[in-house]
């Protein structure tokens, strides 16, 4: 495969980095799955490299085209390291293919004039210089900004800003003019695999990219999440893991910092390692997810090792934080087991399928003996008066523990009625215990006790919710308030 760095392309002006010049002369691989650039404007690569045509780029491109009649500026946000700058490259290349004669590319305070049709670059120019200011006033001109733009720019041109989710990178700029906010997701596991499959025929020619093999790439994803900067580049993997571990330690050392991050606030060197941005299909909205199950488990274990007081503090501070549900549940559930095992007086109410409930009352639970069960048969054999039996693995998909002769326990943070558990999970319990009746306890914190009611399960065949399964006829449902603050 040819390397393009030694061919003259009539670059004019002084101070034009090779990577910027490369943007006007990108070509396709034979299979059209990658752009070929002979250098990188951000200096990640100093030799020719391949830029994957990620489907998200085409999708974002379509969304921008769709909204051009309503907006003049576009901000594309995403987690650090997922290829937002590369989307800027992609957009510049596509502008040339769509017939745009010129575009502007801004890094820091330096602006380059990209002559897309003639394939040469001029610059760099000061953003406030006369030449650039005249071009910024052209409504047909595109300015692509990489990294940040803290203030609105003068002029009538169209603007694409690609940056991380730190508000200081875009907040004031986003308030100026007709600005459309779009979001780019982290890579999925399937995308990591697809990239590696597509890259394989080019691996020998592009060894300088230091791309990991398929197994290592997927293993890296399972720990670090969908950030290709660290997942796909062999020279960056250790840096990514070190950053993630430092972020976990920082997250666990400060409950207030954890609450800020889990509320969507930005903490440098921590936020992007812990929470990743996931965009809706049309890129207009976003949510967060933990980078990986592995990192979320490390976060939880760090608090659990520290003891009940830090755990309770975390639960208090983060209860109302969005995106915390799974981690919150991992920390709350052990406290529920501990409190029920110890015993005491708990607020309880019977609930019914029609949405009604009995008045709240109190139930006294005496101390119990903790037992573990590694199978359904062992679970059934150990259930009995004064015993609290907890599965050591996913023995039942719908039950977290069992108590006494007939009490089945599930633990929730909040529950509005429907969840993804299937009735077959309850059938498994019934087959193991063979009791004539059961009490199903939904254990929730005090904050959600008032609005938690009957839990509906999916029927096994049609997926509808309801009580058509025979096992429901043997089961009464209760909601039990288990206050995590009592664990202090």
N, C-alpha and C positions, 0 to 999 in steps of 0.2 A: 504494500500500500504506500502510495506516494506521500512524502512529507512536503508540506507546502511552504516551509519557513524560509527557503532559499530562493524563492522566486520574487522578482521585483513586480510590484503592483502600483507604482506611481504614487506612493505616499508623500503628501506635501506637508509643509510646516515642520516645526521642530518640536521635540518633546512628546511625540506620539508613541506610547508603549506598544510593543508588538502585539500584546493581547487585545488592545483596543483596535488596532489596525486589522486584526484577524476577523473582527465582527463583520466587515464588509465583503469578505471573500470566503465565507463559509460555504461548504459544499455538502452533498449527501453521500452516505455510504451506498454501495450498490443495492442493498436491500431497503434503503430509505428508512431505516430504523434509528439512525443517528445523524447528527450534524458533525462534520469534520471541521475543527478549528485548529489552526496551526500554532496558537498560543492562547493563554488565558488572561483576560484583563485583570483578574484578581490574583494572578500569579500562583494559583494552586498547581498549575501545570506549566512547565517551561518548554515543553515540546508539543507537537500535535496531539490533540486528544479528541475523544468522542463525547458528544453531548446527546444523551438519550432523548428521544422525542416522547417524553412522558405524556400519557393520555390527558393528564391534568392540564398540561400546557395548551393542548388543542381546545380543551373545554373552556379554559380561562380566555383564550383568544376569541372563541365564539361569543362568550358572555360580554367581552369588551365591545366587539363589533355590534352586538345587539343593542348596547346601551349608548352608543356614540351620539345618538340624537338627543339624549337627555343629560349627558355628563361630558365635561371637558377634561376632568382629571380622574385617575384611577389609582387606588392604593391596593397593592396585593400584600397581605400579611400572612405570616406563617412562622412556625417554629424555626429557630436558627439551625442551619445546616441541611435543609431539605431541598435546596436548589431554586430558591427565589431569584437569586442573581442570574441563574441560568435561564429562568423564564424571561428575564430582561433580554438576554442574548437571543433567545428564541423569538421574541417579539420584534427585535431589530431585524433579524434575518427574514422573518415573514413580511415585515414592512417592505423590504426590498423586493421580495417575490410578488407583492401585491402592487408594485409600480411606484411606490413612494420614492421621490428623487433624493431627498435628504432627510436626515434625522439628527438629533442632538443626543449625546450621551454624557451624563454628568456623574463624576465620582469626586466626593469632597466638594471643593470649590472650583474644580477644573472642569471645563466643558470641551468636548470634542465634536467637530462637525463631521458626520458620517455621510459621505457622498455614496449613497447606496447604488445608484445607477452606474456611476463611473468607477466605483469600487476603490476609492481612496479616502483618507482621513486627514483632516486639518486640526491643528490645535497644539497644545491645549490653550484654551482661552479662559480668562476670568469671567465668571458668570455675570458680573456687572459691567463687562466691557460693551462697547457700542455695537460691535458685530453681533454678539450673542443677543443683546437686548432687542435688536431689530428682528432677529429670527424668532425670538420668543413671542413677538407680536403677530406672527403669521398663523392664522387659524388652522392652516393645513399642516403645520409643522408638528412633529412629535418630539418630545423631550423624555428620555428614559433616564431615571435617577436610580442609582444603586446605593442602598444603605440607609440614607436618612435625608429628610428635608424638613427643617424645623420651622420654617416660615413660608407663607404663601409667596409665589413668584409673580412678578408683573407679567403682563402680556396675555395674549389670547390663544396661545398654542395648546395642544393637547399634551397631557403629562401622564406618564406611568411611573409610579414610585413603588419599588419592591424593597421591603424591609422586614425586620423582625417585629415581634409584638410589643416591644418596649415603646410605650406611648411617646416618649421624648423624641422618637425617630420620625413621628408623623403628625402628632396631635394638632399643632397650630396650623400646619400645612393643610390638614384635612378640613379645617374650618373655613378655608378660603375658596370661594367659587363653588361650582357644581362638581362635587367630589363623590365618587362611588367607591365604597369599601368592599373589597373582595378578599376571599380567604383561600389559602392553599393548604391541603391536608398533608400531614406526614405520610410517608410511604407505608403501604400495607405490606404484609408478609408476601402476598402474591406478587406485588410489584417488585419487591427485592428479588424474588425468584425469576420473574420475567426479565428483568434487566440482566441478570447473570446469564440466563439462557441466550438472550439476544447478543450479549457481549462475547460469548465464548468463541465464535469464529474469528474475532478480532484480537483475542487475548495476546497472541504472539507478537503481532504488529504494534500493540499498544501496552507493552510491559511497563512503560514509564508511568502508567496510570495506577499501578500497584493495586489492582482489583483483586479482592480475595476470591477464593473458590466458592462454589455454591453452598457447601455444607457450612463453612465458616461464616458466610454471609447470613445464612438463616439462623445460625447459633447466635451471632452478634445481634441480630434483630430481636431474638427472644429475650435478650438481656437489656439492650439499649433502646429498643423501639425503632420506629421508622425514620431514622435520621441517616441518610446515606453517607454524609461526610465522615461519620465514625463507623458505620456498619459495613461499608463497601471498600474503604481504602485501608489497605494493610498497614500503612504508615501512620494511620490515625486511630486505630482500634484501641491501643493502650491509653491514648490521651482521652478518648471517649469514656472508657471504663473508669479511669481515674477521676474524670470530671463528675461522672455519675455517682461514684462513691463519696466524693467530697460533698456533692449536693445532698445526698442522703444524710450524711452526718450533720450538715448545716440545717437541714429541714428538721432533724430530730432534736437539735440543741435548743431550739426556740419555738415554743408553741405559737407565739405571736407571728413569727416569720412563716410558720406553716399555715396559719390562718390567712395571712396575706396572700400567699401563693395560691391556696385553694379557693380563694375568692376572686382569682383572676388577676391579682396584683403581680408586678414584675420585680423579681429579686435577681440581680445579676449573678450569673454563673450557677444559679439554682433552678429558676423557673423552667427554662427550656430543657433541663435534664429530667425534671420530675413530671411536668404536665405537658402533653403535646396537643397541638391544635388539630381538630378534625372539622373539615368544612362540610356543609350540606352539598348536595349534588349540584345545585346552581351557584355555589360559591358565595352566596349572599349572607350566610350566617355561619357561625362556628360554635363549637363546644370544645371542652377539654377532655382528655382521657389520660390516665396514668401512662407513662412511657412504656411500661411493661408490667406484667403480673409479677415478674421476678423482683423488679425494683419496688413495687408496691409492698410485696412481702417483706423486703428488707426494711422498708420504712416502718411497717407495723411491728416487726420483730424488735426493732431498736427501741420503740416505746414500751413494748411488753417486757423487755429486759430491764428497763429502768424502773418498773414497778407500777403499782396502782395509782399513785398520786399523779405522776406525769400523764398516764393514760387518761385519767379522769379530766385533767386539765385540758388535754387535747380534745376530748369529746365535747367539753363545754365550749371551748373556743371555736370549734369548727362545725358545730351542729348545723348551722344554717348555711354553711358554705356549699355552693354547688360543686358538683364533680367529686365529692368526697365519699360518696355512698359506700363503695366497696371497701375502702380502707377503714372508714368509720365502723362498718359492720365487723371487720376483722378484729377490731379492738374492743368493740362492745360485747360481742358474743362470749369471749372468755369471762368477762365480768358477770354476765348473766348466769353462766354455769356456776361460778364461784358463789354468787349470792344465793341461788336456789339451793346449792349444796349445803351452805351454812344454815339456811333457814331463816324464818322471821315472818313478819306480817306483810302481805302484799295486797294491793288493790286489784280487784278482779271484776269482770262483768261478762255475763253470757251474751252471745251475739247470734243473730239468726240470718238466714238467707234472704229474707225480705227486707233487710236493712235495719230492723229493730234491734233493741238490746234491753236487757234487764237493768235495773238500777245497780250502780256500783256497790260492791260490798268488799269485805276483807276476808282473806283466807290465811290461816296460819300454817306454815310449813316447818316441821321439825328438822333437825340435822339429818343428813343422809350420808350413806357410804358411797364414795365414788368408785365406779367400775368402768372398765373399757371393754369394747367389743369390736372385733375385727371382721365379723361376718354377721349376716342376718340371723343365722342359727344361734350364734353366741349371744347376740343381742336379745333374742327371745328367751334364751335360757337364763340370763342374768336378771331380767326384769322382775321386780318383786317389791313388797312393802319395805320402805326404808332404804331403797337402793336408787342410785342415780346413775344411769348407764349412758355413756357417751361413746359413739362410734369413733374409731381411730382413723377412719378413712371415709370415703363416700359410700358408706354401706347403703344408706337410703337417700335418694335425691331430694326428699321432701321433709326430712325430720333431722333436727340437730341433736336431740337427745331424748331419753325417756325417763320417767320417774314413777316410782311405786308400781302398781299393777297395770295401770291403764292410761297414764298421762303421757301424751306425745308433745314434745316441745319444739317449736320453731322460733327463731330469733329474727326480728326485723328492726331496722331503724325507723322506717315509715312504710306504710302499706295502704294503698287506696282501694284494695279489694281484689284486683286481678293480678296474677303473676304467672310465670311460665311453667310452674311445676305441673306435672301431669298426675291424674288420679292414679296412674299405675304405681307411683311412688307410695301412695297410701295403701294400695293393694299389697305391695311387698311387705309393709309393716304388718298388715292384717294376717298375711300368710305366715309370718314369723311368730306372731304373738297369739293368734287365734282367740282373742278375747271377745266376749259377747257385745261389749261396747267400749268406747274410748272417749277420753276428754282431750281435745286438741287445744293446747295453750299457745297463743301467739304472744310472745314476750316482747314488749316494746318499751322504749324510754318514756318518761313522764311527758315529754314534749308532744309525743304523737299519740299517747293513750286515748285522749278524748275522741279523736277522729278515726281511729282504727276499728274496723268492724269485721264482718264475716269474710273469710278468705275463700275465693273461688278457685277451683282447679280445672285445668283442661281435661276434657274427656279424652280417652285414649285414641279414638278413631277419627272423629270429625274435627277435633280441636276446639269445639265450642266450650264455653264456660257454663258451669251449672252443677247440679247435684244429682244428675241422672245415674251415677254409678252406685252400685249396691253398697260400697263401703261407706258412703256418706250417711246411709241409714243407720249405721252403728255409731255415729260420731256426733258429739256435742262440741261446739266451739266456744272458746273463751278468749278474752284478751286480758293479759296480765301486765300490770305496770311494774317494771323492774328499773328502779332509779340507779343509774350508774354512779351517782354521787355517793351512794351508800357503800361503795367499794373502798372508799378512803379508809 
